[in-house]
Amino acid sequence: MTIFERIEKKIFFRLLSFIIFIIAFLSFVAVVTGTITISMPSFSKQSSEISVHKSEIDAVLKPEPKQ
C-alpha cells in the first residue's frame, strides 16, 4: 500500500464517520421532537368556540333585490 492510499483511506474514513455522525444527530433530534409533539396534544388541538346568531345567518341568506 502506498502512502497516498493510506492517506486516502484515512480521509475517506474521517469524512464518512463525520457524515454518519451528522445523520445520527439529526435522527436523534427528529425523535426527540416527535416525542415532544406527540406527548403534548394541547398544542395541536386547541379549539375555540364560535358563536353565530340567527340574525347573522338571516342576513347572509337574505336574497338580494334584483335590479
CHARMM-style PDB file with segment names, atoms N, HN, CA, C and O in Angstrom:
ATOM      1  N   MET     1       0.840  -1.170   0.000  1.00  0.00      PROA
ATOM      2  CA  MET     1       0.000   0.000   0.000  1.00  0.00      PROA
ATOM      3  C   MET     1       0.892   1.242   0.000  1.00  0.00      PROA
ATOM      4  O   MET     1       1.820   1.362   0.799  1.00  0.00      PROA
ATOM      5  N   THR     2       0.592   2.140  -0.895  1.00  0.00      PROA
ATOM      6  HN  THR     2      -0.162   2.043  -1.545  1.00  0.00      PROA
ATOM      7  CA  THR     2       1.399   3.360  -0.963  1.00  0.00      PROA
ATOM      8  C   THR     2       0.916   4.364   0.069  1.00  0.00      PROA
ATOM      9  O   THR     2      -0.142   4.195   0.674  1.00  0.00      PROA
ATOM     10  N   ILE     3       1.691   5.388   0.257  1.00  0.00      PROA
ATOM     11  HN  ILE     3       2.551   5.525  -0.235  1.00  0.00      PROA
ATOM     12  CA  ILE     3       1.339   6.414   1.239  1.00  0.00      PROA
ATOM     13  C   ILE     3       0.081   7.167   0.817  1.00  0.00      PROA
ATOM     14  O   ILE     3      -0.696   7.606   1.664  1.00  0.00      PROA
ATOM     15  N   PHE     4      -0.121   7.317  -0.503  1.00  0.00      PROA
ATOM     16  HN  PHE     4       0.510   6.960  -1.191  1.00  0.00      PROA
ATOM     17  CA  PHE     4      -1.312   8.007  -0.984  1.00  0.00      PROA
ATOM     18  C   PHE     4      -2.576   7.192  -0.699  1.00  0.00      PROA
ATOM     19  O   PHE     4      -3.617   7.767  -0.380  1.00  0.00      PROA
ATOM     20  N   GLU     5      -2.502   5.889  -0.808  1.00  0.00      PROA
ATOM     21  HN  GLU     5      -1.657   5.422  -1.067  1.00  0.00      PROA
ATOM     22  CA  GLU     5      -3.650   5.043  -0.493  1.00  0.00      PROA
ATOM     23  C   GLU     5      -3.982   5.109   0.985  1.00  0.00      PROA
ATOM     24  O   GLU     5      -5.156   5.134   1.354  1.00  0.00      PROA
ATOM     25  N   ARG     6      -2.961   5.137   1.843  1.00  0.00      PROA
ATOM     26  HN  ARG     6      -2.007   5.117   1.543  1.00  0.00      PROA
ATOM     27  CA  ARG     6      -3.207   5.254   3.286  1.00  0.00      PROA
ATOM     28  C   ARG     6      -3.873   6.583   3.620  1.00  0.00      PROA
ATOM     29  O   ARG     6      -4.833   6.634   4.389  1.00  0.00      PROA
ATOM     30  N   ILE     7      -3.354   7.656   3.033  1.00  0.00      PROA
ATOM     31  HN  ILE     7      -2.574   7.615   2.408  1.00  0.00      PROA
ATOM     32  CA  ILE     7      -3.937   8.976   3.288  1.00  0.00      PROA
ATOM     33  C   ILE     7      -5.370   9.022   2.780  1.00  0.00      PROA
ATOM     34  O   ILE     7      -6.255   9.562   3.443  1.00  0.00      PROA
ATOM     35  N   GLU     8      -5.593   8.456   1.610  1.00  0.00      PROA
ATOM     36  HN  GLU     8      -4.874   8.017   1.072  1.00  0.00      PROA
ATOM     37  CA  GLU     8      -6.938   8.448   1.043  1.00  0.00      PROA
ATOM     38  C   GLU     8      -7.898   7.674   1.934  1.00  0.00      PROA
ATOM     39  O   GLU     8      -9.026   8.120   2.145  1.00  0.00      PROA
ATOM     40  N   LYS     9      -7.490   6.545   2.455  1.00  0.00      PROA
ATOM     41  HN  LYS     9      -6.574   6.182   2.283  1.00  0.00      PROA
ATOM     42  CA  LYS     9      -8.352   5.756   3.335  1.00  0.00      PROA
ATOM     43  C   LYS     9      -8.638   6.488   4.632  1.00  0.00      PROA
ATOM     44  O   LYS     9      -9.764   6.448   5.127  1.00  0.00      PROA
ATOM     45  N   LYS    10      -7.629   7.164   5.199  1.00  0.00      PROA
ATOM     46  HN  LYS    10      -6.713   7.197   4.798  1.00  0.00      PROA
ATOM     47  CA  LYS    10      -7.849   7.908   6.438  1.00  0.00      PROA
ATOM     48  C   LYS    10      -8.819   9.065   6.219  1.00  0.00      PROA
ATOM     49  O   LYS    10      -9.717   9.292   7.029  1.00  0.00      PROA
ATOM     50  N   ILE    11      -8.634   9.790   5.126  1.00  0.00      PROA
ATOM     51  HN  ILE    11      -7.904   9.605   4.468  1.00  0.00      PROA
ATOM     52  CA  ILE    11      -9.532  10.913   4.845  1.00  0.00      PROA
ATOM     53  C   ILE    11     -10.940  10.406   4.572  1.00  0.00      PROA
ATOM     54  O   ILE    11     -11.915  10.980   5.056  1.00  0.00      PROA
ATOM     55  N   PHE    12     -11.045   9.336   3.798  1.00  0.00      PROA
ATOM     56  HN  PHE    12     -10.253   8.870   3.405  1.00  0.00      PROA
ATOM     57  CA  PHE    12     -12.357   8.764   3.497  1.00  0.00      PROA
ATOM     58  C   PHE    12     -13.045   8.294   4.769  1.00  0.00      PROA
ATOM     59  O   PHE    12     -14.244   8.517   4.936  1.00  0.00      PROA
ATOM     60  N   PHE    13     -12.317   7.653   5.661  1.00  0.00      PROA
ATOM     61  HN  PHE    13     -11.343   7.471   5.526  1.00  0.00      PROA
ATOM     62  CA  PHE    13     -12.898   7.167   6.912  1.00  0.00      PROA
ATOM     63  C   PHE    13     -13.359   8.330   7.776  1.00  0.00      PROA
ATOM     64  O   PHE    13     -14.441   8.270   8.359  1.00  0.00      PROA
ATOM     65  N   ARG    14     -12.564   9.379   7.869  1.00  0.00      PROA
ATOM     66  HN  ARG    14     -11.685   9.427   7.396  1.00  0.00      PROA
ATOM     67  CA  ARG    14     -12.962  10.536   8.678  1.00  0.00      PROA
ATOM     68  C   ARG    14     -14.185  11.220   8.095  1.00  0.00      PROA
ATOM     69  O   ARG    14     -15.097  11.592   8.833  1.00  0.00      PROA
ATOM     70  N   LEU    15     -14.215  11.387   6.798  1.00  0.00      PROA
ATOM     71  HN  LEU    15     -13.474  11.085   6.199  1.00  0.00      PROA
ATOM     72  CA  LEU    15     -15.353  12.019   6.152  1.00  0.00      PROA
ATOM     73  C   LEU    15     -16.611  11.175   6.327  1.00  0.00      PROA
ATOM     74  O   LEU    15     -17.680  11.698   6.642  1.00  0.00      PROA
ATOM     75  N   LEU    16     -16.479   9.891   6.124  1.00  0.00      PROA
ATOM     76  HN  LEU    16     -15.611   9.466   5.868  1.00  0.00      PROA
ATOM     77  CA  LEU    16     -17.619   9.001   6.274  1.00  0.00      PROA
ATOM     78  C   LEU    16     -18.121   8.976   7.711  1.00  0.00      PROA
ATOM     79  O   LEU    16     -19.331   8.989   7.933  1.00  0.00      PROA
ATOM     80  N   SER    17     -17.237   8.941   8.677  1.00  0.00      PROA
ATOM     81  HN  SER    17     -16.254   8.930   8.497  1.00  0.00      PROA
ATOM     82  CA  SER    17     -17.671   8.925  10.075  1.00  0.00      PROA
ATOM     83  C   SER    17     -18.326  10.251  10.456  1.00  0.00      PROA
ATOM     84  O   SER    17     -19.255  10.267  11.264  1.00  0.00      PROA
ATOM     85  N   PHE    18     -17.857  11.361   9.887  1.00  0.00      PROA
ATOM     86  HN  PHE    18     -17.103  11.348   9.231  1.00  0.00      PROA
ATOM     87  CA  PHE    18     -18.481  12.655  10.152  1.00  0.00      PROA
ATOM     88  C   PHE    18     -19.899  12.699   9.583  1.00  0.00      PROA
ATOM     89  O   PHE    18     -20.819  13.187  10.239  1.00  0.00      PROA
ATOM     90  N   ILE    19     -20.072  12.194   8.376  1.00  0.00      PROA
ATOM     91  HN  ILE    19     -19.324  11.797   7.844  1.00  0.00      PROA
ATOM     92  CA  ILE    19     -21.397  12.172   7.761  1.00  0.00      PROA
ATOM     93  C   ILE    19     -22.349  11.280   8.555  1.00  0.00      PROA
ATOM     94  O   ILE    19     -23.512  11.632   8.753  1.00  0.00      PROA
ATOM     95  N   ILE    20     -21.863  10.140   9.005  1.00  0.00      PROA
ATOM     96  HN  ILE    20     -20.919   9.854   8.845  1.00  0.00      PROA
ATOM     97  CA  ILE    20     -22.691   9.243   9.807  1.00  0.00      PROA
ATOM     98  C   ILE    20     -23.078   9.911  11.125  1.00  0.00      PROA
ATOM     99  O   ILE    20     -24.210   9.758  11.583  1.00  0.00      PROA
ATOM    100  N   PHE    21     -22.157  10.647  11.735  1.00  0.00      PROA
ATOM    101  HN  PHE    21     -21.238  10.771  11.362  1.00  0.00      PROA
ATOM    102  CA  PHE    21     -22.450  11.365  12.977  1.00  0.00      PROA
ATOM    103  C   PHE    21     -23.535  12.414  12.745  1.00  0.00      PROA
ATOM    104  O   PHE    21     -24.445  12.550  13.563  1.00  0.00      PROA
ATOM    105  N   ILE    22     -23.451  13.153  11.642  1.00  0.00      PROA
ATOM    106  HN  ILE    22     -22.712  13.042  10.978  1.00  0.00      PROA
ATOM    107  CA  ILE    22     -24.469  14.174  11.335  1.00  0.00      PROA
ATOM    108  C   ILE    22     -25.836  13.517  11.153  1.00  0.00      PROA
ATOM    109  O   ILE    22     -26.833  14.021  11.670  1.00  0.00      PROA
ATOM    110  N   ILE    23     -25.896  12.411  10.433  1.00  0.00      PROA
ATOM    111  HN  ILE    23     -25.086  12.002  10.013  1.00  0.00      PROA
ATOM    112  CA  ILE    23     -27.166  11.716  10.211  1.00  0.00      PROA
ATOM    113  C   ILE    23     -27.734  11.199  11.528  1.00  0.00      PROA
ATOM    114  O   ILE    23     -28.936  11.311  11.769  1.00  0.00      PROA
ATOM    115  N   ALA    24     -26.884  10.637  12.382  1.00  0.00      PROA
ATOM    116  HN  ALA    24     -25.908  10.546  12.187  1.00  0.00      PROA
ATOM    117  CA  ALA    24     -27.347  10.137  13.678  1.00  0.00      PROA
ATOM    118  C   ALA    24     -27.853  11.282  14.550  1.00  0.00      PROA
ATOM    119  O   ALA    24     -28.867  11.134  15.232  1.00  0.00      PROA
ATOM    120  N   PHE    25     -27.169  12.406  14.538  1.00  0.00      PROA
ATOM    121  HN  PHE    25     -26.345  12.526  13.984  1.00  0.00      PROA
ATOM    122  CA  PHE    25     -27.592  13.547  15.344  1.00  0.00      PROA
ATOM    123  C   PHE    25     -28.936  14.089  14.870  1.00  0.00      PROA
ATOM    124  O   PHE    25     -29.811  14.376  15.687  1.00  0.00      PROA
ATOM    125  N   LEU    26     -29.106  14.231  13.561  1.00  0.00      PROA
ATOM    126  HN  LEU    26     -28.395  13.998  12.897  1.00  0.00      PROA
ATOM    127  CA  LEU    26     -30.382  14.709  13.029  1.00  0.00      PROA
ATOM    128  C   LEU    26     -31.518  13.731  13.321  1.00  0.00      PROA
ATOM    129  O   LEU    26     -32.645  14.152  13.581  1.00  0.00      PROA
ATOM    130  N   SER    27     -31.233  12.442  13.282  1.00  0.00      PROA
ATOM    131  HN  SER    27     -30.318  12.100  13.072  1.00  0.00      PROA
ATOM    132  CA  SER    27     -32.244  11.440  13.625  1.00  0.00      PROA
ATOM    133  C   SER    27     -32.642  11.553  15.087  1.00  0.00      PROA
ATOM    134  O   SER    27     -33.821  11.447  15.425  1.00  0.00      PROA
ATOM    135  N   PHE    28     -31.663  11.767  15.951  1.00  0.00      PROA
ATOM    136  HN  PHE    28     -30.706  11.853  15.676  1.00  0.00      PROA
ATOM    137  CA  PHE    28     -31.948  11.935  17.376  1.00  0.00      PROA
ATOM    138  C   PHE    28     -32.821  13.167  17.613  1.00  0.00      PROA
ATOM    139  O   PHE    28     -33.774  13.114  18.390  1.00  0.00      PROA
ATOM    140  N   VAL    29     -32.502  14.259  16.955  1.00  0.00      PROA
ATOM    141  HN  VAL    29     -31.728  14.303  16.323  1.00  0.00      PROA
ATOM    142  CA  VAL    29     -33.304  15.479  17.099  1.00  0.00      PROA
ATOM    143  C   VAL    29     -34.728  15.240  16.602  1.00  0.00      PROA
ATOM    144  O   VAL    29     -35.681  15.724  17.213  1.00  0.00      PROA
ATOM    145  N   ALA    30     -34.883  14.509  15.514  1.00  0.00      PROA
ATOM    146  HN  ALA    30     -34.108  14.116  15.018  1.00  0.00      PROA
ATOM    147  CA  ALA    30     -36.216  14.217  14.976  1.00  0.00      PROA
ATOM    148  C   ALA    30     -37.024  13.352  15.932  1.00  0.00      PROA
ATOM    149  O   ALA    30     -38.224  13.570  16.099  1.00  0.00      PROA
ATOM    150  N   VAL    31     -36.381  12.377  16.559  1.00  0.00      PROA
ATOM    151  HN  VAL    31     -35.406  12.200  16.424  1.00  0.00      PROA
ATOM    152  CA  VAL    31     -37.081  11.512  17.518  1.00  0.00      PROA
ATOM    153  C   VAL    31     -37.511  12.312  18.737  1.00  0.00      PROA
ATOM    154  O   VAL    31     -38.635  12.152  19.211  1.00  0.00      PROA
ATOM    155  N   VAL    32     -36.645  13.164  19.248  1.00  0.00      PROA
ATOM    156  HN  VAL    32     -35.732  13.294  18.863  1.00  0.00      PROA
ATOM    157  CA  VAL    32     -36.988  13.974  20.411  1.00  0.00      PROA
ATOM    158  C   VAL    32     -38.123  14.940  20.078  1.00  0.00      PROA
ATOM    159  O   VAL    32     -39.050  15.103  20.871  1.00  0.00      PROA
ATOM    160  N   THR    33     -38.055  15.574  18.924  1.00  0.00      PROA
ATOM    161  HN  THR    33     -37.301  15.441  18.280  1.00  0.00      PROA
ATOM    162  CA  THR    33     -39.112  16.496  18.514  1.00  0.00      PROA
ATOM    163  C   THR    33     -40.441  15.768  18.331  1.00  0.00      PROA
ATOM    164  O   THR    33     -41.486  16.270  18.747  1.00  0.00      PROA
ATOM    165  N   GLY    34     -40.408  14.604  17.721  1.00  0.00      PROA
ATOM    166  HN  GLY    34     -39.559  14.196  17.384  1.00  0.00      PROA
ATOM    167  CA  GLY    34     -41.632  13.815  17.550  1.00  0.00      PROA
ATOM    168  C   GLY    34     -42.230  13.373  18.866  1.00  0.00      PROA
ATOM    169  O   GLY    34     -43.449  13.390  19.035  1.00  0.00      PROA
ATOM    170  N   THR    35     -41.379  12.976  19.803  1.00  0.00      PROA
ATOM    171  HN  THR    35     -40.389  12.962  19.666  1.00  0.00      PROA
ATOM    172  CA  THR    35     -41.861  12.553  21.116  1.00  0.00      PROA
ATOM    173  C   THR    35     -42.518  13.713  21.853  1.00  0.00      PROA
ATOM    174  O   THR    35     -43.568  13.543  22.473  1.00  0.00      PROA
ATOM    175  N   ILE    36     -41.909  14.880  21.788  1.00  0.00      PROA
ATOM    176  HN  ILE    36     -41.056  15.018  21.285  1.00  0.00      PROA
ATOM    177  CA  ILE    36     -42.486  16.053  22.453  1.00  0.00      PROA
ATOM    178  C   ILE    36     -43.798  16.441  21.800  1.00  0.00      PROA
ATOM    179  O   ILE    36     -44.755  16.793  22.490  1.00  0.00      PROA
ATOM    180  N   THR    37     -43.854  16.382  20.483  1.00  0.00      PROA
ATOM    181  HN  THR    37     -43.077  16.096  19.922  1.00  0.00      PROA
ATOM    182  CA  THR    37     -45.076  16.753  19.774  1.00  0.00      PROA
ATOM    183  C   THR    37     -46.219  15.791  20.085  1.00  0.00      PROA
ATOM    184  O   THR    37     -47.361  16.218  20.260  1.00  0.00      PROA
ATOM    185  N   ILE    38     -45.920  14.516  20.152  1.00  0.00      PROA
ATOM    186  HN  ILE    38     -44.993  14.169  20.010  1.00  0.00      PROA
ATOM    187  CA  ILE    38     -46.970  13.533  20.441  1.00  0.00      PROA
ATOM    188  C   ILE    38     -47.420  13.604  21.896  1.00  0.00      PROA
ATOM    189  O   ILE    38     -48.601  13.420  22.189  1.00  0.00      PROA
ATOM    190  N   SER    39     -46.494  13.869  22.801  1.00  0.00      PROA
ATOM    191  HN  SER    39     -45.535  14.019  22.563  1.00  0.00      PROA
ATOM    192  CA  SER    39     -46.846  13.854  24.219  1.00  0.00      PROA
ATOM    193  C   SER    39     -47.597  15.104  24.658  1.00  0.00      PROA
ATOM    194  O   SER    39     -48.195  15.107  25.734  1.00  0.00      PROA
ATOM    195  N   MET    40     -47.582  16.156  23.865  1.00  0.00      PROA
ATOM    196  HN  MET    40     -47.096  16.154  22.991  1.00  0.00      PROA
ATOM    197  CA  MET    40     -48.308  17.376  24.208  1.00  0.00      PROA
ATOM    198  C   MET    40     -49.362  17.675  23.150  1.00  0.00      PROA
ATOM    199  O   MET    40     -49.138  18.507  22.271  1.00  0.00      PROA
ATOM    200  N   PRO    41     -50.500  17.011  23.224  1.00  0.00      PROA
ATOM    201  CA  PRO    41     -51.521  17.229  22.195  1.00  0.00      PROA
ATOM    202  C   PRO    41     -52.246  18.564  22.343  1.00  0.00      PROA
ATOM    203  O   PRO    41     -53.014  18.944  21.459  1.00  0.00      PROA
ATOM    204  N   SER    42     -52.017  19.281  23.442  1.00  0.00      PROA
ATOM    205  HN  SER    42     -51.393  18.972  24.160  1.00  0.00      PROA
ATOM    206  CA  SER    42     -52.725  20.539  23.642  1.00  0.00      PROA
ATOM    207  C   SER    42     -52.315  21.596  22.625  1.00  0.00      PROA
ATOM    208  O   SER    42     -53.080  22.524  22.363  1.00  0.00      PROA
ATOM    209  N   PHE    43     -51.113  21.473  22.043  1.00  0.00      PROA
ATOM    210  HN  PHE    43     -50.491  20.720  22.256  1.00  0.00      PROA
ATOM    211  CA  PHE    43     -50.694  22.452  21.055  1.00  0.00      PROA
ATOM    212  C   PHE    43     -51.485  22.319  19.756  1.00  0.00      PROA
ATOM    213  O   PHE    43     -51.859  23.325  19.152  1.00  0.00      PROA
ATOM    214  N   SER    44     -51.735  21.119  19.337  1.00  0.00      PROA
ATOM    215  HN  SER    44     -51.432  20.302  19.827  1.00  0.00      PROA
ATOM    216  CA  SER    44     -52.401  20.927  18.047  1.00  0.00      PROA
ATOM    217  C   SER    44     -53.920  20.860  18.147  1.00  0.00      PROA
ATOM    218  O   SER    44     -54.601  20.974  17.128  1.00  0.00      PROA
ATOM    219  N   LYS    45     -54.465  20.682  19.332  1.00  0.00      PROA
ATOM    220  HN  LYS    45     -53.912  20.590  20.161  1.00  0.00      PROA
ATOM    221  CA  LYS    45     -55.905  20.501  19.453  1.00  0.00      PROA
ATOM    222  C   LYS    45     -56.572  21.614  20.256  1.00  0.00      PROA
ATOM    223  O   LYS    45     -57.567  21.369  20.938  1.00  0.00      PROA
ATOM    224  N   GLN    46     -56.052  22.805  20.187  1.00  0.00      PROA
ATOM    225  HN  GLN    46     -55.244  23.005  19.632  1.00  0.00      PROA
ATOM    226  CA  GLN    46     -56.709  23.910  20.861  1.00  0.00      PROA
ATOM    227  C   GLN    46     -57.894  24.343  20.018  1.00  0.00      PROA
ATOM    228  O   GLN    46     -57.743  24.689  18.847  1.00  0.00      PROA
ATOM    229  N   SER    47     -59.051  24.322  20.610  1.00  0.00      PROA
ATOM    230  HN  SER    47     -59.174  24.041  21.562  1.00  0.00      PROA
ATOM    231  CA  SER    47     -60.236  24.712  19.871  1.00  0.00      PROA
ATOM    232  C   SER    47     -60.788  26.006  20.464  1.00  0.00      PROA
ATOM    233  O   SER    47     -60.627  26.286  21.652  1.00  0.00      PROA
ATOM    234  N   SER    48     -61.423  26.763  19.631  1.00  0.00      PROA
ATOM    235  HN  SER    48     -61.554  26.536  18.666  1.00  0.00      PROA
ATOM    236  CA  SER    48     -62.051  27.996  20.096  1.00  0.00      PROA
ATOM    237  C   SER    48     -63.528  27.924  19.750  1.00  0.00      PROA
ATOM    238  O   SER    48     -63.919  27.343  18.737  1.00  0.00      PROA
ATOM    239  N   GLU    49     -64.327  28.514  20.596  1.00  0.00      PROA
ATOM    240  HN  GLU    49     -64.009  28.986  21.418  1.00  0.00      PROA
ATOM    241  CA  GLU    49     -65.761  28.492  20.366  1.00  0.00      PROA
ATOM    242  C   GLU    49     -66.155  29.644  19.464  1.00  0.00      PROA
ATOM    243  O   GLU    49     -65.676  30.768  19.614  1.00  0.00      PROA
ATOM    244  N   ILE    50     -67.026  29.346  18.538  1.00  0.00      PROA
ATOM    245  HN  ILE    50     -67.416  28.432  18.416  1.00  0.00      PROA
ATOM    246  CA  ILE    50     -67.534  30.355  17.622  1.00  0.00      PROA
ATOM    247  C   ILE    50     -69.042  30.411  17.801  1.00  0.00      PROA
ATOM    248  O   ILE    50     -69.726  29.391  17.721  1.00  0.00      PROA
ATOM    249  N   SER    51     -69.549  31.602  18.043  1.00  0.00      PROA
ATOM    250  HN  SER    51     -68.994  32.431  18.109  1.00  0.00      PROA
ATOM    251  CA  SER    51     -70.998  31.728  18.195  1.00  0.00      PROA
ATOM    252  C   SER    51     -71.553  32.516  17.019  1.00  0.00      PROA
ATOM    253  O   SER    51     -70.993  33.536  16.617  1.00  0.00      PROA
ATOM    254  N   VAL    52     -72.656  32.031  16.476  1.00  0.00      PROA
ATOM    255  HN  VAL    52     -73.111  31.203  16.803  1.00  0.00      PROA
ATOM    256  CA  VAL    52     -73.320  32.673  15.351  1.00  0.00      PROA
ATOM    257  C   VAL    52     -74.771  32.880  15.742  1.00  0.00      PROA
ATOM    258  O   VAL    52     -75.454  31.944  16.159  1.00  0.00      PROA
ATOM    259  N   HSD    53     -75.233  34.106  15.604  1.00  0.00      PROA
ATOM    260  HN  HSD    53     -74.678  34.866  15.265  1.00  0.00      PROA
ATOM    261  CA  HSD    53     -76.614  34.419  15.959  1.00  0.00      PROA
ATOM    262  C   HSD    53     -77.511  34.235  14.738  1.00  0.00      PROA
ATOM    263  O   HSD    53     -77.058  34.255  13.594  1.00  0.00      PROA
ATOM    264  N   LYS    54     -78.785  34.056  15.022  1.00  0.00      PROA
ATOM    265  HN  LYS    54     -79.153  34.039  15.952  1.00  0.00      PROA
ATOM    266  CA  LYS    54     -79.745  33.836  13.947  1.00  0.00      PROA
ATOM    267  C   LYS    54     -79.830  35.043  13.018  1.00  0.00      PROA
ATOM    268  O   LYS    54     -80.028  34.883  11.814  1.00  0.00      PROA
ATOM    269  N   SER    55     -79.687  36.223  13.555  1.00  0.00      PROA
ATOM    270  HN  SER    55     -79.526  36.353  14.534  1.00  0.00      PROA
ATOM    271  CA  SER    55     -79.766  37.424  12.712  1.00  0.00      PROA
ATOM    272  C   SER    55     -78.617  37.463  11.697  1.00  0.00      PROA
ATOM    273  O   SER    55     -78.801  37.951  10.582  1.00  0.00      PROA
ATOM    274  N   GLU    56     -77.454  36.965  12.062  1.00  0.00      PROA
ATOM    275  HN  GLU    56     -77.304  36.569  12.968  1.00  0.00      PROA
ATOM    276  CA  GLU    56     -76.327  36.922  11.131  1.00  0.00      PROA
ATOM    277  C   GLU    56     -76.591  35.931  10.003  1.00  0.00      PROA
ATOM    278  O   GLU    56     -76.283  36.202   8.843  1.00  0.00      PROA
ATOM    279  N   ILE    57     -77.160  34.791  10.351  1.00  0.00      PROA
ATOM    280  HN  ILE    57     -77.410  34.570  11.294  1.00  0.00      PROA
ATOM    281  CA  ILE    57     -77.490  33.791   9.330  1.00  0.00      PROA
ATOM    282  C   ILE    57     -78.559  34.335   8.384  1.00  0.00      PROA
ATOM    283  O   ILE    57     -78.470  34.154   7.169  1.00  0.00      PROA
ATOM    284  N   ASP    58     -79.581  35.008   8.952  1.00  0.00      PROA
ATOM    285  HN  ASP    58     -79.654  35.155   9.939  1.00  0.00      PROA
ATOM    286  CA  ASP    58     -80.628  35.585   8.106  1.00  0.00      PROA
ATOM    287  C   ASP    58     -80.065  36.649   7.168  1.00  0.00      PROA
ATOM    288  O   ASP    58     -80.503  36.762   6.023  1.00  0.00      PROA
ATOM    289  N   ALA    59     -79.087  37.437   7.654  1.00  0.00      PROA
ATOM    290  HN  ALA    59     -78.732  37.345   8.584  1.00  0.00      PROA
ATOM    291  CA  ALA    59     -78.509  38.483   6.807  1.00  0.00      PROA
ATOM    292  C   ALA    59     -77.719  37.869   5.647  1.00  0.00      PROA
ATOM    293  O   ALA    59     -77.695  38.430   4.551  1.00  0.00      PROA
ATOM    294  N   VAL    60     -77.086  36.744   5.877  1.00  0.00      PROA
ATOM    295  HN  VAL    60     -77.105  36.289   6.767  1.00  0.00      PROA
ATOM    296  CA  VAL    60     -76.314  36.097   4.814  1.00  0.00      PROA
ATOM    297  C   VAL    60     -77.237  35.421   3.813  1.00  0.00      PROA
ATOM    298  O   VAL    60     -76.996  35.485   2.608  1.00  0.00      PROA
ATOM    299  N   LEU    61     -78.287  34.775   4.297  1.00  0.00      PROA
ATOM    300  HN  LEU    61     -78.482  34.723   5.277  1.00  0.00      PROA
ATOM    301  CA  LEU    61     -79.174  34.025   3.412  1.00  0.00      PROA
ATOM    302  C   LEU    61     -80.253  34.871   2.762  1.00  0.00      PROA
ATOM    303  O   LEU    61     -80.983  34.374   1.904  1.00  0.00      PROA
ATOM    304  N   LYS    62     -80.377  36.136   3.145  1.00  0.00      PROA
ATOM    305  HN  LYS    62     -79.785  36.540   3.842  1.00  0.00      PROA
ATOM    306  CA  LYS    62     -81.409  37.018   2.590  1.00  0.00      PROA
ATOM    307  C   LYS    62     -81.122  37.261   1.112  1.00  0.00      PROA
ATOM    308  O   LYS    62     -80.005  37.632   0.752  1.00  0.00      PROA
ATOM    309  N   PRO    63     -82.117  37.058   0.257  1.00  0.00      PROA
ATOM    310  CA  PRO    63     -81.880  37.283  -1.181  1.00  0.00      PROA
ATOM    311  C   PRO    63     -81.701  38.767  -1.457  1.00  0.00      PROA
ATOM    312  O   PRO    63     -82.363  39.619  -0.866  1.00  0.00      PROA
ATOM    313  N   GLU    64     -80.786  39.046  -2.373  1.00  0.00      PROA
ATOM    314  HN  GLU    64     -80.248  38.354  -2.854  1.00  0.00      PROA
ATOM    315  CA  GLU    64     -80.539  40.434  -2.752  1.00  0.00      PROA
ATOM    316  C   GLU    64     -81.619  40.882  -3.726  1.00  0.00      PROA
ATOM    317  O   GLU    64     -82.094  40.104  -4.553  1.00  0.00      PROA
ATOM    318  N   PRO    65     -81.996  42.150  -3.613  1.00  0.00      PROA
ATOM    319  CA  PRO    65     -83.036  42.627  -4.558  1.00  0.00      PROA
ATOM    320  C   PRO    65     -82.493  42.689  -5.989  1.00  0.00      PROA
ATOM    321  O   PRO    65     -81.351  43.090  -6.213  1.00  0.00      PROA
ATOM    322  N   LYS    66     -83.321  42.289  -6.943  1.00  0.00      PROA
ATOM    323  HN  LYS    66     -84.249  41.963  -6.761  1.00  0.00      PROA
ATOM    324  CA  LYS    66     -82.909  42.301  -8.340  1.00  0.00      PROA
ATOM    325  C   LYS    66     -83.054  43.710  -8.894  1.00  0.00      PROA
ATOM    326  O   LYS    66     -83.991  44.425  -8.541  1.00  0.00      PROA
ATOM    327  N   GLN    67     -82.154  44.100  -9.737  1.00  0.00      PROA
ATOM    328  HN  GLN    67     -81.392  43.519 -10.024  1.00  0.00      PROA
ATOM    329  CA  GLN    67     -82.200  45.445 -10.311  1.00  0.00      PROA
ATOM    330  C   GLN    67     -82.659  45.412 -11.739  1.00  0.00      PROA
ATOM    331  OT1 GLN    67     -82.757  46.459 -12.380  1.00  0.00      PROA
TER     332      GLN     67
END
